[in-house]
Structure formats: C-alpha cells, structure tokens
C-alpha cells in the first residue's frame, strides 16, 4: 500500500496549545482543530498547560475559563506576562452570565460554549492566524495614525 505525500504548497502547520480540564471537550476540540490542519498540543489542567507553554513555542493558545485551582483569566495573565503577543482564545459556557469579553479578559477572542461553538472557534482561530502578532499590530496602528 502506498501513501501520497502531503503537498508542499500546503499552508504551514501552526502549533496550538489547548487547555481544558474536561477531557471529552479537550478531545473534541483537538479533533476539530486537527481537521483544520493545525498541530494541537493538549493539557488537561492549567498548571500543566503553563508548564508546556513555558518550554515550547506556540502560535496560539485556546483555554477554557472555568477550571479547578486556576481559571482561564489567570492562565491568560500568565501567558501575557511571558509572551504578550501570543494570540489567545478563551472558551466559556458562562460568557453571558459572567460578562466575559475581550476587553475584560485579555483574550483576543472569547467564544461561548454553545451550539455555535465549533463554527466560532474555527473562525476565530483562522482569523487570528492571519493577523500579525499583537505587538506588531500596535506598531501598525501608530504608523497609520501618524500618516
């Protein structure tokens, strides 16, 4: 049996760290993102996720909000302290109830865990992978304003 080699014209593989204490949710989201062509590394608790993040370069982090011992907001704060330009997607089943948004969480995108989660997650990841890093966006904004 022979296998076809992957095309060399294929887009580069982005590495995403996915943090969620719900193992079934973790597996499902990993599967969805891998189908989109991303390399996914998973962590089932925030502490493990931050440890993995510290030792590896990631193009993006996707984290759940409600987890034991440390919530997604704390994870985001730790990531921003280490590598502020890393794009971050925050997932939560309590977006409305807690009033979670990009401004008050520090995430680049907040996605509600609802019937549209898969579509919104894929859309957010795709959009963020096309954007320049946060640190470069600030410079672009300043450049546009001075023109």
Backbone as a printed PyTorch tensor [residue, N CA C, xyz], in Angstrom:
tensor([[[  0.8430,  -1.1720,   0.0000],
         [  0.0000,   0.0000,   0.0000],
         [  0.8890,   1.2360,   0.0000]],

        [[  0.5670,   2.2250,  -0.8370],
         [  1.3440,   3.4540,  -0.8870],
         [  0.5150,   4.6210,  -0.3800]],

        [[  1.2000,   5.5690,   0.1670],
         [  0.5440,   6.7650,   0.6840],
         [  1.0530,   7.9690,  -0.0830]],

        [[  0.1360,   8.8690,  -0.4200],
         [  0.5350,  10.1000,  -1.1090],
         [  1.1980,  11.0380,  -0.1130]],

        [[  2.2300,  11.7130,  -0.5610],
         [  2.8980,  12.6970,   0.2880],
         [  2.0620,  13.9620,   0.3290]],

        [[  2.1520,  14.6670,   1.4350],
         [  1.4440,  15.9350,   1.5530],
         [  2.0200,  16.9320,   0.5560]],

        [[  1.1640,  17.7430,  -0.0020],
         [  1.5960,  18.7440,  -0.9710],
         [  2.5100,  19.7690,  -0.3220]],

        [[  3.5410,  20.1690,  -1.0200],
         [  4.4730,  21.1530,  -0.4880],
         [  3.8860,  22.5610,  -0.5480]],

        [[  2.7640,  22.7200,  -1.2610],
         [  2.1350,  24.0320,  -1.3420],
         [  1.1540,  24.2510,  -0.1960]],

        [[  0.9990,  23.2870,   0.6470],
         [  0.0870,  23.3840,   1.7810],
         [  0.5710,  24.4690,   2.7480]],

        [[ -0.3890,  25.1400,   3.3820],
         [ -0.0650,  26.2100,   4.3350],
         [  0.7660,  25.6420,   5.4850]],

        [[  1.6020,  26.4710,   6.0860],
         [  2.4210,  25.9880,   7.1890],
         [  1.5460,  25.5260,   8.3500]],

        [[  2.0310,  24.5480,   9.0620],
         [  1.3050,  23.9990,  10.1960],
         [  1.5180,  24.8930,  11.4190]],

        [[  0.4290,  25.3840,  11.9810],
         [  0.5160,  26.1970,  13.1850],
         [  0.3330,  25.2990,  14.3980]],

        [[  1.0730,  25.6000,  15.4550],
         [  1.0040,  24.8180,  16.6850],
         [  0.1460,  25.5740,  17.7060]],

        [[ -0.8860,  24.8820,  18.2090],
         [ -1.8190,  25.4860,  19.1580],
         [ -1.8150,  24.6720,  20.4500]],

        [[ -1.7350,  25.3790,  21.5800],
         [ -1.8770,  24.7530,  22.8920],
         [ -3.3320,  24.8710,  23.3060]],

        [[ -3.9390,  23.7480,  23.6200],
         [ -5.3420,  23.6820,  24.0220],
         [ -5.4070,  23.2300,  25.4770]],

        [[ -5.9870,  24.0940,  26.3470],
         [ -6.0600,  23.8090,  27.7840],
         [ -7.5220,  23.7050,  28.2020]],

        [[ -7.8990,  22.5500,  28.7650],
         [ -9.2740,  22.3490,  29.2340],
         [ -9.2760,  21.1680,  30.1950]],

        [[ -9.9410,  21.3320,  31.3320],
         [ -9.9860,  20.2480,  32.3160],
         [-11.0210,  19.1810,  31.9580]],

        [[-11.9000,  19.4590,  31.0100],
         [-12.8910,  18.4870,  30.5660],
         [-12.2690,  17.6460,  29.4540]],

        [[-11.9350,  16.4170,  29.7760],
         [-11.2050,  15.5680,  28.8180],
         [-11.9770,  15.3060,  27.5250]],

        [[-13.3020,  15.1540,  27.6310],
         [-14.1050,  14.9210,  26.4230],
         [-14.1210,  16.1710,  25.5450]],

        [[-14.2730,  17.3340,  26.1640],
         [-14.2330,  18.5860,  25.4200],
         [-12.8770,  18.8090,  24.7870]],

        [[-11.8400,  18.4460,  25.5150],
         [-10.4660,  18.5690,  25.0230],
         [-10.2680,  17.7210,  23.7720]],

        [[-10.7290,  16.4760,  23.8360],
         [-10.5970,  15.5730,  22.6840],
         [-11.3830,  16.0780,  21.4840]],

        [[-12.5990,  16.5600,  21.7410],
         [-13.4470,  17.0330,  20.6490],
         [-12.8440,  18.2600,  19.9720]],

        [[-12.3860,  19.2260,  20.7580],
         [-11.7970,  20.4370,  20.1880],
         [-10.4830,  20.1260,  19.4750]],

        [[ -9.7040,  19.2190,  20.0400],
         [ -8.4590,  18.8100,  19.3910],
         [ -8.7600,  18.2260,  18.0190]],

        [[ -9.7400,  17.3620,  17.9460],
         [-10.1160,  16.7290,  16.6860],
         [-10.5680,  17.7630,  15.6520]],

        [[-11.4050,  18.6970,  16.0720],
         [-11.8990,  19.7340,  15.1660],
         [-10.7480,  20.5750,  14.6220]],

        [[ -9.8490,  20.9890,  15.4850],
         [ -8.7380,  21.8480,  15.0440],
         [ -7.7160,  21.0810,  14.2090]],

        [[ -7.5000,  19.8070,  14.5260],
         [ -6.5940,  18.9980,  13.7000],
         [ -7.1650,  18.8270,  12.2970]],

        [[ -8.4800,  18.6910,  12.1900],
         [ -9.1140,  18.5890,  10.8730],
         [ -8.8750,  19.8470,  10.0450]],

        [[ -8.6590,  20.9590,  10.7020],
         [ -8.3880,  22.2280,  10.0110],
         [ -6.9090,  22.3660,   9.6400]],

        [[ -6.0880,  21.3820,  10.0450],
         [ -4.6840,  21.3790,   9.6660],
         [ -3.7350,  21.9240,  10.7190]],

        [[ -4.2200,  22.1360,  11.9350],
         [ -3.3580,  22.6500,  13.0000],
         [ -2.7560,  21.5140,  13.8030]],

        [[ -1.5560,  21.7450,  14.3040],
         [ -0.9280,  20.7990,  15.2250],
         [ -1.3860,  21.1930,  16.6240]],

        [[ -1.9860,  20.2530,  17.3450],
         [ -2.5690,  20.5550,  18.6480],
         [ -1.8210,  19.8130,  19.7490]],

        [[ -1.4410,  20.5650,  20.7770],
         [ -0.8680,  20.0030,  21.9960],
         [ -1.8900,  20.2930,  23.0880]],

        [[ -2.2110,  19.2720,  23.8930],
         [ -3.2570,  19.4580,  24.9000],
         [ -2.7080,  19.3840,  26.3180]],

        [[ -3.4460,  20.0550,  27.2150],
         [ -3.1600,  19.9980,  28.6450],
         [ -4.5080,  19.9370,  29.3510]],

        [[ -4.6330,  19.0180,  30.3170],
         [ -5.9120,  18.8410,  30.9980],
         [ -6.0130,  19.6160,  32.3080]],

        [[ -5.0290,  20.4600,  32.5780],
         [ -5.1380,  21.3610,  33.7320],
         [ -4.2880,  22.5990,  33.4410]],

        [[ -4.6590,  23.7260,  34.0400],
         [ -3.9370,  24.9700,  33.7510],
         [ -2.4480,  24.9110,  34.0860]],

        [[ -2.1090,  24.2750,  35.1950],
         [ -0.6990,  24.2050,  35.6010],
         [  0.1440,  23.4650,  34.5560]],

        [[ -0.3750,  22.3470,  34.0730],
         [  0.3310,  21.6070,  33.0230],
         [  0.4290,  22.4410,  31.7480]],

        [[ -0.6540,  23.1290,  31.4110],
         [ -0.6600,  23.9640,  30.2220],
         [  0.4080,  25.0430,  30.2790]],

        [[  0.5150,  25.7030,  31.4290],
         [  1.5220,  26.7560,  31.5720],
         [  2.9330,  26.1980,  31.5520]],

        [[  3.1070,  25.0140,  32.1040],
         [  4.4170,  24.3610,  32.0780],
         [  4.8090,  24.0150,  30.6400]],

        [[  3.8770,  23.4600,  29.8900],
         [  4.1270,  23.1320,  28.4830],
         [  4.4120,  24.4120,  27.6970]],

        [[  3.6240,  25.4460,  27.9400],
         [  3.7890,  26.7300,  27.2470],
         [  5.1820,  27.3140,  27.4830]],

        [[  5.6610,  27.1910,  28.7140],
         [  6.9690,  27.7570,  29.0700],
         [  8.1080,  27.0930,  28.3000]],

        [[  7.9390,  25.8070,  27.9430],
         [  9.0210,  25.0730,  27.3000],
         [  8.8970,  24.9140,  25.7960]],

        [[  7.8410,  25.4490,  25.1930],
         [  7.6000,  25.2410,  23.7760],
         [  7.0430,  26.5090,  23.1510]],

        [[  7.3630,  26.7550,  21.8970],
         [  6.7820,  27.8940,  21.1930],
         [  5.4510,  27.4880,  20.5640]],

        [[  4.4350,  28.2840,  20.8430],
         [  3.1110,  28.0510,  20.2700],
         [  2.6810,  29.2750,  19.4870]],

        [[  1.9230,  29.0400,  18.4190],
         [  1.3840,  30.1270,  17.6190],
         [  0.1120,  30.6920,  18.2430]],

        [[ -0.5210,  29.9050,  19.1160],
         [ -1.7720,  30.3180,  19.7290],
         [ -2.0610,  29.4470,  20.9410]],

        [[ -2.8760,  29.9930,  21.8620],
         [ -3.3770,  29.2270,  22.9930],
         [ -4.8990,  29.3390,  23.0000]],

        [[ -5.5630,  28.2080,  23.1980],
         [ -7.0100,  28.1640,  23.3930],
         [ -7.2140,  27.5950,  24.7830]],

        [[ -7.8920,  28.3510,  25.6560],
         [ -8.0820,  27.8960,  27.0260],
         [ -9.5290,  28.0080,  27.4730]],

        [[ -9.9190,  27.0790,  28.3050],
         [-11.2310,  27.1310,  28.9420],
         [-11.1720,  28.1800,  30.0470]],

        [[-12.3370,  28.6480,  30.4870],
         [-12.3710,  29.6290,  31.5710],
         [-12.4680,  28.9430,  32.9390]],

        [[-13.4720,  28.1090,  33.1260],
         [-13.7090,  27.5260,  34.4490],
         [-12.9460,  26.2100,  34.5940]],

        [[-11.9090,  26.2700,  35.4180],
         [-11.0980,  25.0840,  35.6970],
         [-10.7060,  25.1250,  37.1680]],

        [[-10.3980,  23.9730,  37.7470],
         [-10.0190,  23.9520,  39.1710],
         [ -8.6710,  24.6360,  39.4250]],

        [[ -8.5340,  25.2220,  40.5640],
         [ -7.3050,  25.8520,  41.0760],
         [ -6.8780,  27.1180,  40.3360]],

        [[ -7.2360,  27.2490,  39.0690],
         [ -6.8120,  28.4120,  38.2830],
         [ -7.8010,  28.5740,  37.1320]],

        [[ -8.3240,  29.7780,  36.9570],
         [ -9.2690,  29.9560,  35.8520],
         [ -8.5640,  30.4760,  34.5960]],

        [[ -9.3180,  30.5580,  33.5180],
         [ -8.7620,  30.9870,  32.2430],
         [ -8.1830,  32.3890,  32.2790]],

        [[ -8.7840,  33.2650,  33.0850],
         [ -8.2730,  34.6280,  33.2250],
         [ -6.8500,  34.6030,  33.7920]],

        [[ -6.6310,  33.7720,  34.7850],
         [ -5.2960,  33.6470,  35.3780],
         [ -4.3090,  33.0400,  34.3850]],

        [[ -4.7680,  32.0860,  33.5950],
         [ -3.9230,  31.4910,  32.5510],
         [ -3.5110,  32.5740,  31.5500]],

        [[ -4.4760,  33.3770,  31.1290],
         [ -4.1950,  34.4550,  30.1730],
         [ -3.1730,  35.4270,  30.7600]],

        [[ -3.3540,  35.8000,  32.0220],
         [ -2.4140,  36.7230,  32.6660],
         [ -0.9930,  36.1660,  32.6620]],

        [[ -0.8500,  34.8750,  32.9540],
         [  0.4760,  34.2310,  32.9570],
         [  1.0870,  34.2170,  31.5560]],

        [[  0.2720,  33.9040,  30.5620],
         [  0.7650,  33.8580,  29.1830],
         [  1.1750,  35.2440,  28.7230]],

        [[  0.3510,  36.2420,  29.0170],
         [  0.6640,  37.6280,  28.6160],
         [  1.9490,  38.1160,  29.2840]],

        [[  2.1960,  37.6650,  30.5140],
         [  3.4290,  38.0720,  31.2160],
         [  4.6660,  37.4750,  30.5400]],

        [[  4.5330,  36.2610,  29.9920],
         [  5.6750,  35.5850,  29.3600],
         [  5.8460,  35.9650,  27.8960]],

        [[  4.7580,  35.8980,  27.1460],
         [  4.7910,  36.1930,  25.7100],
         [  3.5200,  36.9560,  25.3260]],

        [[  3.5390,  38.2680,  25.4920],
         [  2.3380,  39.0760,  25.3050],
         [  1.7160,  39.0190,  23.9100]],

        [[  2.4830,  38.7180,  22.8930],
         [  1.9570,  38.7280,  21.5250],
         [  1.2340,  37.4400,  21.1350]],

        [[  1.2600,  36.4200,  21.9860],
         [  0.6180,  35.1510,  21.6600],
         [ -0.8970,  35.3310,  21.5560]],

        [[ -1.4970,  34.9840,  20.4230],
         [ -2.9540,  35.0590,  20.3140],
         [ -3.6090,  34.0540,  21.2630]],

        [[ -4.6970,  34.4820,  21.9100],
         [ -5.3850,  33.6320,  22.8770],
         [ -6.8820,  33.6540,  22.6200]],

        [[ -7.4800,  32.4510,  22.6020],
         [ -8.9250,  32.3000,  22.5300],
         [ -9.3810,  31.7500,  23.8660]],

        [[-10.3730,  32.4010,  24.4680],
         [-10.9480,  31.9550,  25.7340],
         [-12.3080,  31.3310,  25.4590]],

        [[-12.5180,  30.1190,  25.9700],
         [-13.7900,  29.4090,  25.8300],
         [-14.5140,  29.3940,  27.1660]],

        [[-15.8290,  29.6030,  27.1380],
         [-16.5860,  29.5220,  28.3820],
         [-18.0560,  29.2560,  28.1130]],

        [[-18.6400,  28.4760,  28.9920],
         [-20.0810,  28.2580,  28.9700],
         [-20.8110,  29.3490,  29.7270]],

        [[-20.0520,  30.2940,  30.2900],
         [-20.6500,  31.3490,  31.1040],
         [-20.3060,  32.7480,  30.5860]],

        [[-20.1430,  32.8890,  29.2890],
         [-19.7680,  34.1740,  28.7040],
         [-20.7750,  35.2570,  29.0900]],

        [[-22.0410,  34.9990,  28.8590],
         [-23.0830,  35.9860,  29.1610],
         [-23.2180,  36.2090,  30.6640]],

        [[-23.3090,  35.1230,  31.4210],
         [-23.5350,  35.2280,  32.8720],
         [-22.4270,  36.0050,  33.5770]],

        [[-21.1850,  35.8210,  33.1380],
         [-20.0550,  36.4990,  33.7670],
         [-19.6370,  37.7770,  33.0380]],

        [[-20.2700,  38.0380,  31.9030],
         [-19.9140,  39.2290,  31.1380],
         [-18.5090,  39.1790,  30.5760]],

        [[-18.0650,  37.9860,  30.1860],
         [-16.7020,  37.8320,  29.6580],
         [-16.6130,  38.4020,  28.2490]],

        [[-15.5680,  39.1960,  28.0150],
         [-15.3130,  39.7170,  26.6830],
         [-13.8120,  39.9250,  26.5140]],

        [[-13.4220,  40.3490,  25.3360],
         [-12.0060,  40.5040,  25.0380],
         [-11.3530,  41.5740,  25.9200]],

        [[-12.0920,  42.6260,  26.1850],
         [-11.5380,  43.7440,  26.9480],
         [-11.2660,  43.3610,  28.4130]],

        [[-12.2010,  42.6640,  29.0510],
         [-12.0160,  42.3830,  30.4830],
         [-11.2840,  41.0740,  30.7690]],

        [[-10.9610,  40.2980,  29.7410],
         [-10.2300,  39.0440,  29.9690],
         [ -8.8000,  39.0730,  29.4370]],

        [[ -8.5340,  39.9490,  28.4810],
         [ -7.2100,  39.9670,  27.8580],
         [ -7.0800,  38.9850,  26.7070]],

        [[ -8.1380,  38.2160,  26.4480],
         [ -8.1230,  37.2870,  25.3160],
         [ -8.3040,  38.0660,  24.0240]],

        [[ -7.8250,  37.5050,  22.9300],
         [ -8.0490,  38.1210,  21.6280],
         [ -9.4690,  37.8650,  21.1490]],

        [[ -9.9970,  36.6940,  21.5050],
         [-11.3690,  36.3290,  21.1570],
         [-11.9430,  35.5160,  22.3060]],

        [[-13.2190,  35.7830,  22.6330],
         [-13.9460,  34.9900,  23.6170],
         [-15.0320,  34.2410,  22.8550]],

        [[-15.0810,  32.9200,  23.0420],
         [-16.0440,  32.0710,  22.3460],
         [-16.9350,  31.3810,  23.3800]],

        [[-18.2320,  31.5130,  23.1890],
         [-19.1950,  30.8580,  24.0790],
         [-19.3020,  29.3810,  23.7300]],

        [[-19.3940,  28.5630,  24.7700],
         [-19.6330,  27.1330,  24.5680],
         [-21.1440,  26.9650,  24.4020]],

        [[-21.5610,  26.9820,  23.1560],
         [-22.9750,  26.8150,  22.8470],
         [-23.0940,  26.0520,  21.5360]],

        [[-24.2650,  26.0750,  20.9210],
         [-24.4540,  25.2990,  19.6910],
         [-23.6190,  25.8200,  18.5160]],

        [[-23.0980,  27.0250,  18.6180],
         [-22.2720,  27.5910,  17.5560],
         [-20.7790,  27.5510,  17.8780]],

        [[-20.4160,  26.8820,  18.9580],
         [-19.0230,  26.8910,  19.4120],
         [-18.0280,  26.4330,  18.3490]],

        [[-18.2970,  25.3240,  17.7040],
         [-17.3370,  24.7710,  16.7370],
         [-17.0890,  25.7690,  15.6110]],

        [[-18.1610,  26.3100,  15.0350],
         [-18.0150,  27.2900,  13.9550],
         [-17.2540,  28.5240,  14.4320]],

        [[-17.6240,  29.0250,  15.5930],
         [-16.9920,  30.2370,  16.1120],
         [-15.5330,  30.0130,  16.4850]],

        [[-15.2220,  28.8450,  17.0180],
         [-13.8410,  28.5270,  17.3630],
         [-12.9830,  28.4420,  16.1010]],

        [[-13.4430,  27.7100,  15.1120],
         [-12.6890,  27.5730,  13.8600],
         [-12.5120,  28.9360,  13.2030]],

        [[-13.5690,  29.7340,  13.1750],
         [-13.4950,  31.0740,  12.5840],
         [-12.4850,  31.9490,  13.3350]],

        [[-12.5290,  31.9090,  14.6680],
         [-11.6110,  32.7280,  15.4770],
         [-10.1610,  32.3110,  15.2660]],

        [[ -9.9000,  31.0200,  15.2860],
         [ -8.5270,  30.5230,  15.1020],
         [ -8.0170,  30.8990,  13.7160]],

        [[ -8.8360,  30.7000,  12.7060],
         [ -8.4360,  31.0280,  11.3380],
         [ -8.1280,  32.5130,  11.2080]],

        [[ -8.9810,  33.3500,  11.7610],
         [ -8.7850,  34.8050,  11.6740],
         [ -7.5250,  35.2360,  12.4160]],

        [[ -7.3160,  34.7060,  13.6100],
         [ -6.1440,  35.1000,  14.3960],
         [ -4.8370,  34.6120,  13.7810]],

        [[ -4.8710,  33.5040,  13.0930],
         [ -3.6490,  33.0050,  12.4690],
         [ -3.2710,  33.8350,  11.2480]],

        [[ -4.1910,  34.6430,  10.7350],
         [ -3.8860,  35.5240,   9.6040],
         [ -3.3890,  36.8820,  10.0570]],

        [[ -3.6710,  37.2540,  11.2940],
         [ -3.3030,  38.5680,  11.8190],
         [ -1.8380,  38.6120,  12.2080]],

        [[ -1.2250,  39.8010,  12.1130],
         [  0.1230,  39.9100,  12.6650],
         [  0.0470,  39.8270,  14.1860]],

        [[  1.1330,  39.4520,  14.8550],
         [  1.1100,  39.3680,  16.3120],
         [  0.6930,  40.6950,  16.9420]],

        [[  0.1370,  40.6070,  18.1390],
         [ -0.3610,  41.7570,  18.8860],
         [  0.6790,  42.8810,  18.9600]],

        [[  1.9330,  42.5320,  19.1920],
         [  2.9830,  43.5470,  19.3170],
         [  3.1740,  44.3070,  18.0060]],

        [[  3.0330,  43.6350,  16.8770],
         [  3.1710,  44.2940,  15.5770],
         [  1.9490,  45.1430,  15.2510]],

        [[  0.7430,  44.7010,  15.7160],
         [ -0.4750,  45.4640,  15.4460],
         [ -0.4110,  46.8350,  16.0890]],

        [[  0.1500,  46.9450,  17.2800],
         [  0.2710,  48.2360,  17.9650],
         [  1.1370,  49.1750,  17.1360]],

        [[  2.2140,  48.6670,  16.5750],
         [  3.0950,  49.4690,  15.7390],
         [  2.4080,  49.9040,  14.4540]],

        [[  1.5980,  49.0160,  13.8670],
         [  0.8630,  49.3620,  12.6480],
         [ -0.1550,  50.4450,  12.9090]],

        [[ -0.8370,  50.3820,  14.0710],
         [ -1.8190,  51.3950,  14.4410],
         [ -1.1610,  52.7610,  14.5570]],

        [[ -0.0360,  52.8140,  15.2470],
         [  0.6910,  54.0730,  15.4520],
         [  1.1500,  54.6300,  14.0990]],

        [[  1.5920,  53.7620,  13.2110],
         [  2.0690,  54.1770,  11.8920],
         [  0.9200,  54.7940,  11.0770]],

        [[ -0.2790,  54.1520,  11.1200],
         [ -1.4370,  54.6630,  10.3940],
         [ -1.8590,  56.0300,  10.9250]],

        [[ -1.8120,  56.2100,  12.2380],
         [ -2.2470,  57.4610,  12.8420],
         [ -1.2950,  58.6030,  12.5160]],

        [[ -0.0280,  58.3070,  12.3090],
         [  0.9420,  59.3690,  12.0250],
         [  0.9290,  59.7980,  10.5600]],

        [[  0.2760,  59.0220,   9.7120],
         [  0.2320,  59.3360,   8.2730],
         [ -0.7920,  60.3880,   7.9820]]])
